[in-house]
């Protein structure tokens, strides 16, 4: 077996709202949009599939076991940019040499920004 590619799938309740958040707020690139069925957004290093949650299943955002992190050069600048777009951060953690800022998408799926200091 040879894996040719991979993506992370995020279950959402409103495809239009999710696409707007990941593209307009986070600045990811919309790669594919199949209406209310599926969409793909891309960030350097990761492809995220947005998929509607099937009716009757538990709500999105209830898993703390998996989160998606986005690396940035300047955490304070990135946070200020996202706050201006309505994103609320739940906490900021400094674990030398890394700083993390946690937030969620509109469905409560866990996301974070990460800035790692350069060594040397």
Helices and strands as residue ranges (DSSP letters): E 8-12, H 15-20, I 21-25, E 29-33, E 39-43, E 46-52, E 68-71, H 75-84, E 91-95, E 98-104, E 110-116
